[in-house]
Amino acid sequence: MSFAGPLPEWVTTLYADWGPLIRIALSILAALLLRAVMQFMIRRIVKGVSKSVKKIQNGNSPLAQARLLQRTKTITSVLGNLATWFLMFSVISVILSEAGVSAGAIIAGAGILGAGIGFGAQSLVRDLISGLFIVFEDQYGVGDSVDLGQASGIVEAVGLRVTQVRDLEGTLWFVRNGEILRVGNQSQGWSRVVLDVALSYSADVNKAQELMRKAAKETAKALPKHGLADAEVWGINALSGDQVVVRLVQKTKPEHKDELARALRANIKAVFDKSKIKLATGANSIYVNVTNK
């Protein structure tokens, strides 16, 4: 049994009289429904990724959580805006097509308009594109210690157009993303404490190195969660007529670098004072070994 049959006459007449408006209305309705579905899918995907990262990085600092939250919101906003603009362009194309404008003219007009906007706002477009790459590639985020060339300090906010960095003196710098040519991130993965200890030329270098290893072991006991590996004394790093520079290095977590360095300096000074190991003075001096005959 089939229900197929000719449409009522009034439906045919209505479509013949109002066909373009009906197609435009259906296109707008379909675009709104599709946008709602795409927004829902984008939020679900980003939320799932965010939950997975939080489980992997359980126990992160509040700054790291803020960084993850900001990056998630930015990616969600960017993907949502791209979907909205694509659907809007599609609906406008349908409307112009129903109005009798050819598709070739639409594409040509869009190209001319895009070229005009790009030429008139080159710096703005460059900033936005650079901001997208910074966010998607996770070059840096909130709480990272960075060197951007124009400014160095702690990142307080990452936007699509500008990055806010607060330096050591408390000045808040607004750096345009398009002007960032290089990024030195001191907070990703691991960091390294590098201490150059300038000894007096007459000091016992071997004994000083053993004392530095001892001070590093004491520091590791006091701060067991700060070091990622045992400290290493790399030996004499520089030599001059008035001092011998010995280098000590230790791998650590980025957020613990400064605290670990201060503790190492304090313990090295303590063991040197106890063992009468002299550090080099600031004034230039010449060591003369006088032998009595």
Secondary structure per residue as TSV (DSSP state, phi and psi in degrees):
chain	resnum	aa	ss	phi	psi
A	1	M	-	360.0	126.8
A	2	S	-	-114.9	138.6
A	3	F	-	-99.9	0.0
A	4	A	-	-68.2	140.4
A	5	G	-	-173.1	175.4
A	6	P	-	-66.2	145.6
A	7	L	-	-70.8	151.9
A	8	P	-	-58.7	152.8
A	9	E	H	-64.0	-34.2
A	10	W	H	-68.7	-31.3
A	11	V	H	-68.0	-44.0
A	12	T	H	-62.4	-42.9
A	13	T	H	-65.6	-42.1
A	14	L	H	-62.1	-42.0
A	15	Y	H	-70.0	-35.4
A	16	A	H	-67.1	-37.4
A	17	D	H	-80.8	-38.1
A	18	W	H	-118.0	22.8
A	19	G	H	-54.1	-51.5
A	20	P	H	-58.7	-44.1
A	21	L	H	-66.4	-37.4
A	22	I	H	-64.5	-43.3
A	23	R	H	-65.8	-38.0
A	24	I	H	-64.6	-44.9
A	25	A	H	-63.0	-42.2
A	26	L	H	-65.2	-37.0
A	27	S	H	-64.8	-43.2
A	28	I	H	-64.3	-43.5
A	29	L	H	-63.2	-43.6
A	30	A	H	-63.9	-39.4
A	31	A	H	-65.1	-40.9
A	32	L	H	-64.9	-42.6
A	33	L	H	-65.1	-43.9
A	34	L	H	-64.7	-38.8
A	35	R	H	-62.9	-42.5
A	36	A	H	-61.9	-41.4
A	37	V	H	-65.7	-43.4
A	38	M	H	-66.3	-40.8
A	39	Q	H	-61.6	-42.7
A	40	F	H	-62.7	-43.7
A	41	M	H	-66.6	-40.3
A	42	I	H	-62.8	-45.4
A	43	R	H	-63.1	-40.4
A	44	R	H	-64.8	-43.9
A	45	I	H	-65.8	-48.7
A	46	V	H	-64.1	-38.7
A	47	K	H	-64.7	-40.2
A	48	G	H	-64.5	-43.2
A	49	V	H	-62.4	-42.3
A	50	S	H	-61.6	-42.7
A	51	K	H	-64.7	-39.9
A	52	S	H	-63.5	-43.0
A	53	V	H	-65.4	-39.2
A	54	K	H	-63.7	-36.9
A	55	K	H	-66.8	-40.0
A	56	I	H	-69.0	-39.1
A	57	Q	T	-101.3	39.2
A	58	N	T	-62.8	133.1
A	59	G	T	94.4	8.4
A	60	N	-	-65.9	161.9
A	61	S	-	-71.4	161.3
A	62	P	H	-58.1	-33.3
A	63	L	H	-64.9	-40.5
A	64	A	H	-66.0	-38.7
A	65	Q	H	-65.5	-40.0
A	66	A	H	-63.7	-38.4
A	67	R	H	-62.8	-45.3
A	68	L	H	-63.2	-42.2
A	69	L	H	-64.3	-43.9
A	70	Q	H	-64.3	-42.6
A	71	R	H	-64.6	-39.9
A	72	T	H	-63.6	-45.4
A	73	K	H	-63.0	-40.1
A	74	T	H	-65.5	-45.5
A	75	I	H	-63.1	-42.3
A	76	T	H	-60.6	-44.0
A	77	S	H	-63.7	-43.4
A	78	V	H	-64.7	-47.9
A	79	L	H	-63.5	-40.4
A	80	G	H	-63.2	-41.9
A	81	N	H	-66.8	-39.2
A	82	L	H	-62.3	-43.3
A	83	A	H	-63.4	-41.3
A	84	T	H	-64.1	-44.5
A	85	W	H	-65.9	-37.8
A	86	F	H	-63.6	-45.5
A	87	L	H	-67.4	-37.6
A	88	M	H	-64.0	-42.8
A	89	F	H	-63.4	-38.2
A	90	S	H	-65.0	-42.9
A	91	V	H	-65.9	-42.7
A	92	I	H	-62.0	-38.4
A	93	S	H	-63.0	-41.5
A	94	V	H	-63.8	-43.6
A	95	I	H	-63.1	-45.9
A	96	L	H	-66.5	-35.7
A	97	S	H	-64.8	-41.5
A	98	E	H	-67.1	-26.0
A	99	A	T	-83.1	-1.2
A	100	G	T	99.0	5.8
A	101	V	-	-85.8	131.6
A	102	S	-	-72.9	155.1
A	103	A	H	-63.7	-35.0
A	104	G	H	-62.9	-39.7
A	105	A	H	-66.9	-35.9
A	106	I	H	-63.4	-46.7
A	107	I	H	-65.3	-42.4
A	108	A	H	-63.3	-42.3
A	109	G	H	-63.7	-40.8
A	110	A	H	-64.1	-38.8
A	111	G	H	-64.9	-43.5
A	112	I	H	-64.8	-43.5
A	113	L	H	-63.3	-43.2
A	114	G	H	-63.9	-40.9
A	115	A	H	-64.3	-40.0
A	116	G	H	-64.4	-44.2
A	117	I	H	-65.0	-43.2
A	118	G	H	-63.8	-38.8
A	119	F	H	-70.5	-37.0
A	120	G	H	-79.7	-20.9
A	121	A	T	-132.8	51.7
A	122	Q	H	-62.2	-44.9
A	123	S	H	-65.8	-38.9
A	124	L	H	-65.8	-44.7
A	125	V	H	-62.6	-41.2
A	126	R	H	-64.2	-40.5
A	127	D	H	-61.6	-44.3
A	128	L	H	-66.6	-43.3
A	129	I	H	-64.7	-42.8
A	130	S	H	-62.7	-39.8
A	131	G	H	-62.1	-38.2
A	132	L	H	-62.1	-45.3
A	133	F	H	-66.0	-37.1
A	134	I	H	-62.4	-42.4
A	135	V	H	-71.4	-48.8
A	136	F	H	-68.6	-36.7
A	137	E	H	-85.0	-7.1
A	138	D	T	53.9	49.6
A	139	Q	-	-65.7	-37.5
A	140	Y	-	-160.2	168.5
A	141	G	-	-153.6	-175.6
A	142	V	T	-59.2	130.3
A	143	G	T	94.5	-10.2
A	144	D	-	-76.8	146.2
A	145	S	E	-94.1	116.1
A	146	V	E	-130.8	159.4
A	147	D	E	-122.8	108.8
A	148	L	-	-100.4	9.5
A	149	G	S	88.4	-63.7
A	150	Q	S	-74.3	-29.2
A	151	A	-	-150.6	148.9
A	152	S	E	-130.6	141.7
A	153	G	E	157.1	-153.3
A	154	I	E	-99.5	130.5
A	155	V	E	-73.8	125.1
A	156	E	E	-103.5	-25.8
A	157	A	E	-159.3	143.9
A	158	V	E	-124.1	114.8
A	159	G	-	-113.0	175.5
A	160	L	S	-73.3	-22.6
A	161	R	S	-107.4	-41.6
A	162	V	E	-132.5	156.5
A	163	T	E	-116.9	133.9
A	164	Q	E	-101.7	123.7
A	165	V	E	-127.3	129.2
A	166	R	E	-104.9	123.6
A	167	D	-	-84.7	-176.2
A	168	L	T	-64.0	-30.2
A	169	E	T	-85.6	-1.6
A	170	G	S	95.8	1.0
A	171	T	-	-74.3	132.1
A	172	L	E	-94.9	117.1
A	173	W	E	-100.3	135.2
A	174	F	E	-106.0	107.7
A	175	V	E	-107.0	123.2
A	176	R	E	-68.4	132.7
A	177	N	G	-61.3	-33.0
A	178	G	G	-69.9	-17.2
A	179	E	G	-92.8	-3.1
A	180	I	-	-84.3	111.3
A	181	L	-	-96.8	-23.9
A	182	R	-	-148.0	153.0
A	183	V	-	-132.5	121.7
A	184	G	E	-107.2	108.0
A	185	N	E	-103.4	117.5
A	186	Q	S	-95.6	7.6
A	187	S	S	-119.4	4.6
A	188	Q	S	-100.6	133.1
A	189	G	S	75.9	-99.4
A	190	W	-	-140.4	165.8
A	191	S	E	-133.2	177.4
A	192	R	E	-142.1	129.5
A	193	V	E	-84.2	127.0
A	194	V	E	-122.7	114.6
A	195	L	E	-116.4	122.1
A	196	D	E	-104.4	112.4
A	197	V	E	-101.7	116.6
A	198	A	E	-88.7	113.4
A	199	L	E	-98.1	155.4
A	200	S	E	-63.9	147.8
A	201	Y	T	-60.1	-27.6
A	202	S	T	-87.9	-2.0
A	203	A	S	-72.0	152.2
A	204	D	-	-78.2	103.7
A	205	V	H	-65.8	-42.7
A	206	N	H	-61.7	-43.8
A	207	K	H	-65.1	-39.6
A	208	A	H	-62.4	-39.0
A	209	Q	H	-67.0	-39.2
A	210	E	H	-64.6	-39.4
A	211	L	H	-66.3	-35.8
A	212	M	H	-65.5	-39.0
A	213	R	H	-65.3	-39.6
A	214	K	H	-63.3	-44.1
A	215	A	H	-63.1	-37.2
A	216	A	H	-66.8	-38.5
A	217	K	H	-66.1	-39.4
A	218	E	H	-65.2	-38.6
A	219	T	H	-65.5	-39.8
A	220	A	H	-64.2	-35.9
A	221	K	H	-68.5	-38.2
A	222	A	H	-73.8	-32.1
A	223	L	S	-126.8	72.8
A	224	P	T	-66.9	-24.6
A	225	K	T	-95.2	1.6
A	226	H	T	-89.5	-38.5
A	227	G	B	-87.7	140.0
A	228	L	S	-97.7	-9.3
A	229	A	S	-161.2	167.3
A	230	D	-	-69.2	147.6
A	231	A	-	-67.0	149.0
A	232	E	E	-125.3	135.0
A	233	V	E	-99.0	112.3
A	234	W	E	-83.4	-3.0
A	235	G	E	93.4	-159.4
A	236	I	E	-71.4	121.4
A	237	N	E	-102.0	-22.8
A	238	A	E	-154.3	150.6
A	239	L	E	-143.6	129.2
A	240	S	-	-141.8	-176.8
A	241	G	S	-71.5	-12.6
A	242	D	S	-126.0	-2.7
A	243	Q	E	-158.8	157.6
A	244	V	E	-123.7	122.4
A	245	V	E	-101.3	121.1
A	246	V	E	-109.7	133.9
A	247	R	E	-105.6	134.2
A	248	L	E	-121.9	135.5
A	249	V	E	-130.9	150.4
A	250	Q	E	-150.4	131.7
A	251	K	E	-77.9	137.4
A	252	T	E	-151.0	174.3
A	253	K	-	-77.6	143.3
A	254	P	G	-55.1	-39.8
A	255	E	G	-73.1	-12.1
A	256	H	G	-107.8	4.1
A	257	K	H	-59.6	-52.0
A	258	D	H	-65.8	-42.7
A	259	E	H	-64.1	-42.6
A	260	L	H	-65.8	-40.0
A	261	A	H	-62.7	-42.2
A	262	R	H	-63.6	-41.3
A	263	A	H	-65.9	-39.5
A	264	L	H	-64.2	-43.1
A	265	R	H	-61.5	-43.5
A	266	A	H	-64.0	-43.4
A	267	N	H	-70.6	-36.4
A	268	I	H	-64.4	-41.7
A	269	K	H	-63.2	-39.7
A	270	A	H	-63.9	-46.3
A	271	V	H	-71.2	-32.2
A	272	F	H	-67.4	-43.3
A	273	D	H	-62.3	-39.8
A	274	K	H	-67.2	-34.6
A	275	S	H	-98.9	8.2
A	276	K	T	61.2	35.4
A	277	I	-	-87.3	122.9
A	278	K	-	-91.6	136.3
A	279	L	B	-86.7	160.2
A	280	A	-	-69.1	144.4
A	281	T	-	-86.2	164.0
A	282	G	S	-73.1	-31.2
A	283	A	S	-77.3	145.7
A	284	N	-	-69.4	135.9
A	285	S	-	-146.1	160.0
A	286	I	-	-119.8	129.8
A	287	Y	-	-89.6	125.3
A	288	V	-	-120.7	122.6
A	289	N	-	-95.5	109.5
A	290	V	-	-98.0	124.1
A	291	T	-	-109.7	123.9
A	292	N	-	-79.0	128.4
A	293	K	-	-101.2	360.0
